[in-house]
Amino acid sequence: MTRVGRRARHRGDRGAAVVDVVLVLVVLVPLVLGVLQVALVMHVRNTMASAGAEGARYAAALGRTPADGVARTRVEIDQAVSARYADDIDVRVVSLGGVPTVRVVVRAQVPALGLGGPAVDVEAVGHALLERP
């Protein structure tokens, strides 16, 4: 093949790498952002569930009140993620199978990638058996 023929063939491929990168990024960026969003929501939900269980155990201890459970749950959430996820905490003594149990329900909204915008509603529940004297 002559030199002129090679140059003509290579000129047709010029800029193809840029187009390939853009086409791959159009698919890859939303996929990565979606995975990050799911990871953030799961992290906050697991933190809320752990804090709810800890708050329930604390409120169920002898001599403690449901208000103590709310305070303990708030502290746990604040230390792990942020206090803004500890706004809606409900602590009640309920009967599960005839056994008095403390139930802590934590509700929060997790914004898209933690930046704001549309939010995902998350709810976590913790239980503990009520201690009796």
Phi and psi in radians as a Rosetta constraint file:
Dihedral C 1 N 2 CA 2 C 2 CIRCULARHARMONIC -1.430 0.35
Dihedral N 2 CA 2 C 2 N 3 CIRCULARHARMONIC 2.879 0.35
Dihedral C 2 N 3 CA 3 C 3 CIRCULARHARMONIC -1.093 0.35
Dihedral N 3 CA 3 C 3 N 4 CIRCULARHARMONIC -0.677 0.35
Dihedral C 3 N 4 CA 4 C 4 CIRCULARHARMONIC -1.128 0.35
Dihedral N 4 CA 4 C 4 N 5 CIRCULARHARMONIC -0.679 0.35
Dihedral C 4 N 5 CA 5 C 5 CIRCULARHARMONIC -1.143 0.35
Dihedral N 5 CA 5 C 5 N 6 CIRCULARHARMONIC -0.683 0.35
Dihedral C 5 N 6 CA 6 C 6 CIRCULARHARMONIC -1.147 0.35
Dihedral N 6 CA 6 C 6 N 7 CIRCULARHARMONIC -0.779 0.35
Dihedral C 6 N 7 CA 7 C 7 CIRCULARHARMONIC -1.068 0.35
Dihedral N 7 CA 7 C 7 N 8 CIRCULARHARMONIC -0.724 0.35
Dihedral C 7 N 8 CA 8 C 8 CIRCULARHARMONIC -1.117 0.35
Dihedral N 8 CA 8 C 8 N 9 CIRCULARHARMONIC -0.698 0.35
Dihedral C 8 N 9 CA 9 C 9 CIRCULARHARMONIC -1.176 0.35
Dihedral N 9 CA 9 C 9 N 10 CIRCULARHARMONIC -0.707 0.35
Dihedral C 9 N 10 CA 10 C 10 CIRCULARHARMONIC -1.240 0.35
Dihedral N 10 CA 10 C 10 N 11 CIRCULARHARMONIC -0.530 0.35
Dihedral C 10 N 11 CA 11 C 11 CIRCULARHARMONIC -1.116 0.35
Dihedral N 11 CA 11 C 11 N 12 CIRCULARHARMONIC -0.562 0.35
Dihedral C 11 N 12 CA 12 C 12 CIRCULARHARMONIC -1.210 0.35
Dihedral N 12 CA 12 C 12 N 13 CIRCULARHARMONIC -0.455 0.35
Dihedral C 12 N 13 CA 13 C 13 CIRCULARHARMONIC -1.528 0.35
Dihedral N 13 CA 13 C 13 N 14 CIRCULARHARMONIC -0.149 0.35
Dihedral C 13 N 14 CA 14 C 14 CIRCULARHARMONIC -1.078 0.35
Dihedral N 14 CA 14 C 14 N 15 CIRCULARHARMONIC 2.286 0.35
Dihedral C 14 N 15 CA 15 C 15 CIRCULARHARMONIC 1.516 0.35
Dihedral N 15 CA 15 C 15 N 16 CIRCULARHARMONIC -0.083 0.35
Dihedral C 15 N 16 CA 16 C 16 CIRCULARHARMONIC -1.186 0.35
Dihedral N 16 CA 16 C 16 N 17 CIRCULARHARMONIC -0.571 0.35
Dihedral C 16 N 17 CA 17 C 17 CIRCULARHARMONIC -1.131 0.35
Dihedral N 17 CA 17 C 17 N 18 CIRCULARHARMONIC -0.684 0.35
Dihedral C 17 N 18 CA 18 C 18 CIRCULARHARMONIC -1.103 0.35
Dihedral N 18 CA 18 C 18 N 19 CIRCULARHARMONIC -0.777 0.35
Dihedral C 18 N 19 CA 19 C 19 CIRCULARHARMONIC -1.104 0.35
Dihedral N 19 CA 19 C 19 N 20 CIRCULARHARMONIC -0.729 0.35
Dihedral C 19 N 20 CA 20 C 20 CIRCULARHARMONIC -1.082 0.35
Dihedral N 20 CA 20 C 20 N 21 CIRCULARHARMONIC -0.753 0.35
Dihedral C 20 N 21 CA 21 C 21 CIRCULARHARMONIC -1.095 0.35
Dihedral N 21 CA 21 C 21 N 22 CIRCULARHARMONIC -0.784 0.35
Dihedral C 21 N 22 CA 22 C 22 CIRCULARHARMONIC -1.087 0.35
Dihedral N 22 CA 22 C 22 N 23 CIRCULARHARMONIC -0.762 0.35
Dihedral C 22 N 23 CA 23 C 23 CIRCULARHARMONIC -1.110 0.35
Dihedral N 23 CA 23 C 23 N 24 CIRCULARHARMONIC -0.664 0.35
Dihedral C 23 N 24 CA 24 C 24 CIRCULARHARMONIC -1.235 0.35
Dihedral N 24 CA 24 C 24 N 25 CIRCULARHARMONIC -0.724 0.35
Dihedral C 24 N 25 CA 25 C 25 CIRCULARHARMONIC -1.154 0.35
Dihedral N 25 CA 25 C 25 N 26 CIRCULARHARMONIC -0.555 0.35
Dihedral C 25 N 26 CA 26 C 26 CIRCULARHARMONIC -1.047 0.35
Dihedral N 26 CA 26 C 26 N 27 CIRCULARHARMONIC -0.579 0.35
Dihedral C 26 N 27 CA 27 C 27 CIRCULARHARMONIC -1.562 0.35
Dihedral N 27 CA 27 C 27 N 28 CIRCULARHARMONIC -0.702 0.35
Dihedral C 27 N 28 CA 28 C 28 CIRCULARHARMONIC -1.270 0.35
Dihedral N 28 CA 28 C 28 N 29 CIRCULARHARMONIC -0.738 0.35
Dihedral C 28 N 29 CA 29 C 29 CIRCULARHARMONIC -1.090 0.35
Dihedral N 29 CA 29 C 29 N 30 CIRCULARHARMONIC -0.885 0.35
Dihedral C 29 N 30 CA 30 C 30 CIRCULARHARMONIC -1.066 0.35
Dihedral N 30 CA 30 C 30 N 31 CIRCULARHARMONIC -0.602 0.35
Dihedral C 30 N 31 CA 31 C 31 CIRCULARHARMONIC -1.123 0.35
Dihedral N 31 CA 31 C 31 N 32 CIRCULARHARMONIC -0.802 0.35
Dihedral C 31 N 32 CA 32 C 32 CIRCULARHARMONIC -1.131 0.35
Dihedral N 32 CA 32 C 32 N 33 CIRCULARHARMONIC -0.745 0.35
Dihedral C 32 N 33 CA 33 C 33 CIRCULARHARMONIC -1.119 0.35
Dihedral N 33 CA 33 C 33 N 34 CIRCULARHARMONIC -0.641 0.35
Dihedral C 33 N 34 CA 34 C 34 CIRCULARHARMONIC -1.131 0.35
Dihedral N 34 CA 34 C 34 N 35 CIRCULARHARMONIC -0.729 0.35
Dihedral C 34 N 35 CA 35 C 35 CIRCULARHARMONIC -1.120 0.35
Dihedral N 35 CA 35 C 35 N 36 CIRCULARHARMONIC -0.721 0.35
Dihedral C 35 N 36 CA 36 C 36 CIRCULARHARMONIC -1.108 0.35
Dihedral N 36 CA 36 C 36 N 37 CIRCULARHARMONIC -0.688 0.35
Dihedral C 36 N 37 CA 37 C 37 CIRCULARHARMONIC -1.118 0.35
Dihedral N 37 CA 37 C 37 N 38 CIRCULARHARMONIC -0.788 0.35
Dihedral C 37 N 38 CA 38 C 38 CIRCULARHARMONIC -1.091 0.35
Dihedral N 38 CA 38 C 38 N 39 CIRCULARHARMONIC -0.715 0.35
Dihedral C 38 N 39 CA 39 C 39 CIRCULARHARMONIC -1.105 0.35
Dihedral N 39 CA 39 C 39 N 40 CIRCULARHARMONIC -0.717 0.35
Dihedral C 39 N 40 CA 40 C 40 CIRCULARHARMONIC -1.142 0.35
Dihedral N 40 CA 40 C 40 N 41 CIRCULARHARMONIC -0.790 0.35
Dihedral C 40 N 41 CA 41 C 41 CIRCULARHARMONIC -1.106 0.35
Dihedral N 41 CA 41 C 41 N 42 CIRCULARHARMONIC -0.748 0.35
Dihedral C 41 N 42 CA 42 C 42 CIRCULARHARMONIC -1.156 0.35
Dihedral N 42 CA 42 C 42 N 43 CIRCULARHARMONIC -0.670 0.35
Dihedral C 42 N 43 CA 43 C 43 CIRCULARHARMONIC -1.095 0.35
Dihedral N 43 CA 43 C 43 N 44 CIRCULARHARMONIC -0.814 0.35
Dihedral C 43 N 44 CA 44 C 44 CIRCULARHARMONIC -1.141 0.35
Dihedral N 44 CA 44 C 44 N 45 CIRCULARHARMONIC -0.744 0.35
Dihedral C 44 N 45 CA 45 C 45 CIRCULARHARMONIC -1.099 0.35
Dihedral N 45 CA 45 C 45 N 46 CIRCULARHARMONIC -0.769 0.35
Dihedral C 45 N 46 CA 46 C 46 CIRCULARHARMONIC -1.156 0.35
Dihedral N 46 CA 46 C 46 N 47 CIRCULARHARMONIC -0.647 0.35
Dihedral C 46 N 47 CA 47 C 47 CIRCULARHARMONIC -1.127 0.35
Dihedral N 47 CA 47 C 47 N 48 CIRCULARHARMONIC -0.761 0.35
Dihedral C 47 N 48 CA 48 C 48 CIRCULARHARMONIC -1.122 0.35
Dihedral N 48 CA 48 C 48 N 49 CIRCULARHARMONIC -0.700 0.35
Dihedral C 48 N 49 CA 49 C 49 CIRCULARHARMONIC -1.122 0.35
Dihedral N 49 CA 49 C 49 N 50 CIRCULARHARMONIC -0.750 0.35
Dihedral C 49 N 50 CA 50 C 50 CIRCULARHARMONIC -1.137 0.35
Dihedral N 50 CA 50 C 50 N 51 CIRCULARHARMONIC -0.753 0.35
Dihedral C 50 N 51 CA 51 C 51 CIRCULARHARMONIC -1.164 0.35
Dihedral N 51 CA 51 C 51 N 52 CIRCULARHARMONIC -0.660 0.35
Dihedral C 51 N 52 CA 52 C 52 CIRCULARHARMONIC -1.118 0.35
Dihedral N 52 CA 52 C 52 N 53 CIRCULARHARMONIC -0.731 0.35
Dihedral C 52 N 53 CA 53 C 53 CIRCULARHARMONIC -1.142 0.35
Dihedral N 53 CA 53 C 53 N 54 CIRCULARHARMONIC -0.714 0.35
Dihedral C 53 N 54 CA 54 C 54 CIRCULARHARMONIC -1.142 0.35
Dihedral N 54 CA 54 C 54 N 55 CIRCULARHARMONIC -0.731 0.35
Dihedral C 54 N 55 CA 55 C 55 CIRCULARHARMONIC -1.118 0.35
Dihedral N 55 CA 55 C 55 N 56 CIRCULARHARMONIC -0.668 0.35
Dihedral C 55 N 56 CA 56 C 56 CIRCULARHARMONIC -1.147 0.35
Dihedral N 56 CA 56 C 56 N 57 CIRCULARHARMONIC -0.769 0.35
Dihedral C 56 N 57 CA 57 C 57 CIRCULARHARMONIC -1.089 0.35
Dihedral N 57 CA 57 C 57 N 58 CIRCULARHARMONIC -0.684 0.35
Dihedral C 57 N 58 CA 58 C 58 CIRCULARHARMONIC -1.179 0.35
Dihedral N 58 CA 58 C 58 N 59 CIRCULARHARMONIC -0.763 0.35
Dihedral C 58 N 59 CA 59 C 59 CIRCULARHARMONIC -1.224 0.35
Dihedral N 59 CA 59 C 59 N 60 CIRCULARHARMONIC -0.460 0.35
Dihedral C 59 N 60 CA 60 C 60 CIRCULARHARMONIC -1.405 0.35
Dihedral N 60 CA 60 C 60 N 61 CIRCULARHARMONIC -0.247 0.35
Dihedral C 60 N 61 CA 61 C 61 CIRCULARHARMONIC -1.153 0.35
Dihedral N 61 CA 61 C 61 N 62 CIRCULARHARMONIC 2.628 0.35
Dihedral C 61 N 62 CA 62 C 62 CIRCULARHARMONIC -1.027 0.35
Dihedral N 62 CA 62 C 62 N 63 CIRCULARHARMONIC 2.247 0.35
Dihedral C 62 N 63 CA 63 C 63 CIRCULARHARMONIC 1.532 0.35
Dihedral N 63 CA 63 C 63 N 64 CIRCULARHARMONIC 0.050 0.35
Dihedral C 63 N 64 CA 64 C 64 CIRCULARHARMONIC -1.790 0.35
Dihedral N 64 CA 64 C 64 N 65 CIRCULARHARMONIC 2.785 0.35
Dihedral C 64 N 65 CA 65 C 65 CIRCULARHARMONIC -2.058 0.35
Dihedral N 65 CA 65 C 65 N 66 CIRCULARHARMONIC 2.911 0.35
Dihedral C 65 N 66 CA 66 C 66 CIRCULARHARMONIC -1.014 0.35
Dihedral N 66 CA 66 C 66 N 67 CIRCULARHARMONIC -0.571 0.35
Dihedral C 66 N 67 CA 67 C 67 CIRCULARHARMONIC -1.093 0.35
Dihedral N 67 CA 67 C 67 N 68 CIRCULARHARMONIC -0.619 0.35
Dihedral C 67 N 68 CA 68 C 68 CIRCULARHARMONIC -1.116 0.35
Dihedral N 68 CA 68 C 68 N 69 CIRCULARHARMONIC -0.661 0.35
Dihedral C 68 N 69 CA 69 C 69 CIRCULARHARMONIC -1.149 0.35
Dihedral N 69 CA 69 C 69 N 70 CIRCULARHARMONIC -0.689 0.35
Dihedral C 69 N 70 CA 70 C 70 CIRCULARHARMONIC -1.095 0.35
Dihedral N 70 CA 70 C 70 N 71 CIRCULARHARMONIC -0.809 0.35
Dihedral C 70 N 71 CA 71 C 71 CIRCULARHARMONIC -1.081 0.35
Dihedral N 71 CA 71 C 71 N 72 CIRCULARHARMONIC -0.756 0.35
Dihedral C 71 N 72 CA 72 C 72 CIRCULARHARMONIC -1.142 0.35
Dihedral N 72 CA 72 C 72 N 73 CIRCULARHARMONIC -0.708 0.35
Dihedral C 72 N 73 CA 73 C 73 CIRCULARHARMONIC -1.111 0.35
Dihedral N 73 CA 73 C 73 N 74 CIRCULARHARMONIC -0.752 0.35
Dihedral C 73 N 74 CA 74 C 74 CIRCULARHARMONIC -1.056 0.35
Dihedral N 74 CA 74 C 74 N 75 CIRCULARHARMONIC -0.771 0.35
Dihedral C 74 N 75 CA 75 C 75 CIRCULARHARMONIC -1.089 0.35
Dihedral N 75 CA 75 C 75 N 76 CIRCULARHARMONIC -0.779 0.35
Dihedral C 75 N 76 CA 76 C 76 CIRCULARHARMONIC -1.079 0.35
Dihedral N 76 CA 76 C 76 N 77 CIRCULARHARMONIC -0.772 0.35
Dihedral C 76 N 77 CA 77 C 77 CIRCULARHARMONIC -1.178 0.35
Dihedral N 77 CA 77 C 77 N 78 CIRCULARHARMONIC -0.744 0.35
Dihedral C 77 N 78 CA 78 C 78 CIRCULARHARMONIC -1.083 0.35
Dihedral N 78 CA 78 C 78 N 79 CIRCULARHARMONIC -0.698 0.35
Dihedral C 78 N 79 CA 79 C 79 CIRCULARHARMONIC -1.227 0.35
Dihedral N 79 CA 79 C 79 N 80 CIRCULARHARMONIC -0.569 0.35
Dihedral C 79 N 80 CA 80 C 80 CIRCULARHARMONIC -1.544 0.35
Dihedral N 80 CA 80 C 80 N 81 CIRCULARHARMONIC -0.769 0.35
Dihedral C 80 N 81 CA 81 C 81 CIRCULARHARMONIC -2.199 0.35
Dihedral N 81 CA 81 C 81 N 82 CIRCULARHARMONIC -1.354 0.35
Dihedral C 81 N 82 CA 82 C 82 CIRCULARHARMONIC -2.875 0.35
Dihedral N 82 CA 82 C 82 N 83 CIRCULARHARMONIC 2.622 0.35
Dihedral C 82 N 83 CA 83 C 83 CIRCULARHARMONIC -1.175 0.35
Dihedral N 83 CA 83 C 83 N 84 CIRCULARHARMONIC -0.368 0.35
Dihedral C 83 N 84 CA 84 C 84 CIRCULARHARMONIC -1.177 0.35
Dihedral N 84 CA 84 C 84 N 85 CIRCULARHARMONIC -0.290 0.35
Dihedral C 84 N 85 CA 85 C 85 CIRCULARHARMONIC -1.556 0.35
Dihedral N 85 CA 85 C 85 N 86 CIRCULARHARMONIC 0.030 0.35
Dihedral C 85 N 86 CA 86 C 86 CIRCULARHARMONIC -1.975 0.35
Dihedral N 86 CA 86 C 86 N 87 CIRCULARHARMONIC 0.498 0.35
Dihedral C 86 N 87 CA 87 C 87 CIRCULARHARMONIC -1.412 0.35
Dihedral N 87 CA 87 C 87 N 88 CIRCULARHARMONIC -0.626 0.35
Dihedral C 87 N 88 CA 88 C 88 CIRCULARHARMONIC -1.994 0.35
Dihedral N 88 CA 88 C 88 N 89 CIRCULARHARMONIC 1.604 0.35
Dihedral C 88 N 89 CA 89 C 89 CIRCULARHARMONIC -2.150 0.35
Dihedral N 89 CA 89 C 89 N 90 CIRCULARHARMONIC 2.200 0.35
Dihedral C 89 N 90 CA 90 C 90 CIRCULARHARMONIC -2.103 0.35
Dihedral N 90 CA 90 C 90 N 91 CIRCULARHARMONIC 2.129 0.35
Dihedral C 90 N 91 CA 91 C 91 CIRCULARHARMONIC -2.071 0.35
Dihedral N 91 CA 91 C 91 N 92 CIRCULARHARMONIC 2.206 0.35
Dihedral C 91 N 92 CA 92 C 92 CIRCULARHARMONIC -2.468 0.35
Dihedral N 92 CA 92 C 92 N 93 CIRCULARHARMONIC 2.696 0.35
Dihedral C 92 N 93 CA 93 C 93 CIRCULARHARMONIC -1.661 0.35
Dihedral N 93 CA 93 C 93 N 94 CIRCULARHARMONIC 2.086 0.35
Dihedral C 93 N 94 CA 94 C 94 CIRCULARHARMONIC -2.162 0.35
Dihedral N 94 CA 94 C 94 N 95 CIRCULARHARMONIC 2.964 0.35
Dihedral C 94 N 95 CA 95 C 95 CIRCULARHARMONIC -1.916 0.35
Dihedral N 95 CA 95 C 95 N 96 CIRCULARHARMONIC 2.065 0.35
Dihedral C 95 N 96 CA 96 C 96 CIRCULARHARMONIC -1.985 0.35
Dihedral N 96 CA 96 C 96 N 97 CIRCULARHARMONIC 1.906 0.35
Dihedral C 96 N 97 CA 97 C 97 CIRCULARHARMONIC 1.128 0.35
Dihedral N 97 CA 97 C 97 N 98 CIRCULARHARMONIC 0.542 0.35
Dihedral C 97 N 98 CA 98 C 98 CIRCULARHARMONIC 1.425 0.35
Dihedral N 98 CA 98 C 98 N 99 CIRCULARHARMONIC 0.051 0.35
Dihedral C 98 N 99 CA 99 C 99 CIRCULARHARMONIC -1.865 0.35
Dihedral N 99 CA 99 C 99 N 100 CIRCULARHARMONIC 2.212 0.35
Dihedral C 99 N 100 CA 100 C 100 CIRCULARHARMONIC -1.146 0.35
Dihedral N 100 CA 100 C 100 N 101 CIRCULARHARMONIC 2.217 0.35
Dihedral C 100 N 101 CA 101 C 101 CIRCULARHARMONIC -2.359 0.35
Dihedral N 101 CA 101 C 101 N 102 CIRCULARHARMONIC 2.480 0.35
Dihedral C 101 N 102 CA 102 C 102 CIRCULARHARMONIC -1.572 0.35
Dihedral N 102 CA 102 C 102 N 103 CIRCULARHARMONIC 2.227 0.35
Dihedral C 102 N 103 CA 103 C 103 CIRCULARHARMONIC -2.050 0.35
Dihedral N 103 CA 103 C 103 N 104 CIRCULARHARMONIC 2.213 0.35
Dihedral C 103 N 104 CA 104 C 104 CIRCULARHARMONIC -1.985 0.35
Dihedral N 104 CA 104 C 104 N 105 CIRCULARHARMONIC 2.159 0.35
Dihedral C 104 N 105 CA 105 C 105 CIRCULARHARMONIC -2.003 0.35
Dihedral N 105 CA 105 C 105 N 106 CIRCULARHARMONIC 2.180 0.35
Dihedral C 105 N 106 CA 106 C 106 CIRCULARHARMONIC -2.032 0.35
Dihedral N 106 CA 106 C 106 N 107 CIRCULARHARMONIC 2.204 0.35
Dihedral C 106 N 107 CA 107 C 107 CIRCULARHARMONIC -2.113 0.35
Dihedral N 107 CA 107 C 107 N 108 CIRCULARHARMONIC 2.485 0.35
Dihedral C 107 N 108 CA 108 C 108 CIRCULARHARMONIC -2.725 0.35
Dihedral N 108 CA 108 C 108 N 109 CIRCULARHARMONIC 2.877 0.35
Dihedral C 108 N 109 CA 109 C 109 CIRCULARHARMONIC -2.016 0.35
Dihedral N 109 CA 109 C 109 N 110 CIRCULARHARMONIC 2.217 0.35
Dihedral C 109 N 110 CA 110 C 110 CIRCULARHARMONIC -1.791 0.35
Dihedral N 110 CA 110 C 110 N 111 CIRCULARHARMONIC 2.002 0.35
Dihedral C 110 N 111 CA 111 C 111 CIRCULARHARMONIC -1.243 0.35
Dihedral N 111 CA 111 C 111 N 112 CIRCULARHARMONIC 2.823 0.35
Dihedral C 111 N 112 CA 112 C 112 CIRCULARHARMONIC -1.039 0.35
Dihedral N 112 CA 112 C 112 N 113 CIRCULARHARMONIC 2.053 0.35
Dihedral C 112 N 113 CA 113 C 113 CIRCULARHARMONIC 0.919 0.35
Dihedral N 113 CA 113 C 113 N 114 CIRCULARHARMONIC 0.438 0.35
Dihedral C 113 N 114 CA 114 C 114 CIRCULARHARMONIC 1.255 0.35
Dihedral N 114 CA 114 C 114 N 115 CIRCULARHARMONIC 0.177 0.35
Dihedral C 114 N 115 CA 115 C 115 CIRCULARHARMONIC -1.805 0.35
Dihedral N 115 CA 115 C 115 N 116 CIRCULARHARMONIC -0.278 0.35
Dihedral C 115 N 116 CA 116 C 116 CIRCULARHARMONIC 2.091 0.35
Dihedral N 116 CA 116 C 116 N 117 CIRCULARHARMONIC -3.055 0.35
Dihedral C 116 N 117 CA 117 C 117 CIRCULARHARMONIC 1.595 0.35
Dihedral N 117 CA 117 C 117 N 118 CIRCULARHARMONIC -2.746 0.35
Dihedral C 117 N 118 CA 118 C 118 CIRCULARHARMONIC -1.085 0.35
Dihedral N 118 CA 118 C 118 N 119 CIRCULARHARMONIC 2.445 0.35
Dihedral C 118 N 119 CA 119 C 119 CIRCULARHARMONIC -1.999 0.35
Dihedral N 119 CA 119 C 119 N 120 CIRCULARHARMONIC 2.783 0.35
Dihedral C 119 N 120 CA 120 C 120 CIRCULARHARMONIC -1.892 0.35
Dihedral N 120 CA 120 C 120 N 121 CIRCULARHARMONIC 2.206 0.35
Dihedral C 120 N 121 CA 121 C 121 CIRCULARHARMONIC -1.353 0.35
Dihedral N 121 CA 121 C 121 N 122 CIRCULARHARMONIC 2.295 0.35
Dihedral C 121 N 122 CA 122 C 122 CIRCULARHARMONIC -2.241 0.35
Dihedral N 122 CA 122 C 122 N 123 CIRCULARHARMONIC 2.413 0.35
Dihedral C 122 N 123 CA 123 C 123 CIRCULARHARMONIC -2.353 0.35
Dihedral N 123 CA 123 C 123 N 124 CIRCULARHARMONIC 2.385 0.35
Dihedral C 123 N 124 CA 124 C 124 CIRCULARHARMONIC -2.339 0.35
Dihedral N 124 CA 124 C 124 N 125 CIRCULARHARMONIC 2.533 0.35
Dihedral C 124 N 125 CA 125 C 125 CIRCULARHARMONIC -2.217 0.35
Dihedral N 125 CA 125 C 125 N 126 CIRCULARHARMONIC 2.411 0.35
Dihedral C 125 N 126 CA 126 C 126 CIRCULARHARMONIC -2.197 0.35
Dihedral N 126 CA 126 C 126 N 127 CIRCULARHARMONIC 2.513 0.35
Dihedral C 126 N 127 CA 127 C 127 CIRCULARHARMONIC -2.251 0.35
Dihedral N 127 CA 127 C 127 N 128 CIRCULARHARMONIC 2.647 0.35
Dihedral C 127 N 128 CA 128 C 128 CIRCULARHARMONIC -2.700 0.35
Dihedral N 128 CA 128 C 128 N 129 CIRCULARHARMONIC 2.511 0.35
Dihedral C 128 N 129 CA 129 C 129 CIRCULARHARMONIC -1.249 0.35
Dihedral N 129 CA 129 C 129 N 130 CIRCULARHARMONIC 2.362 0.35
Dihedral C 129 N 130 CA 130 C 130 CIRCULARHARMONIC -1.314 0.35
Dihedral N 130 CA 130 C 130 N 131 CIRCULARHARMONIC 2.225 0.35
Dihedral C 130 N 131 CA 131 C 131 CIRCULARHARMONIC -1.375 0.35
Dihedral N 131 CA 131 C 131 N 132 CIRCULARHARMONIC 2.465 0.35
Dihedral C 131 N 132 CA 132 C 132 CIRCULARHARMONIC -2.086 0.35
Dihedral N 132 CA 132 C 132 N 133 CIRCULARHARMONIC 2.592 0.35
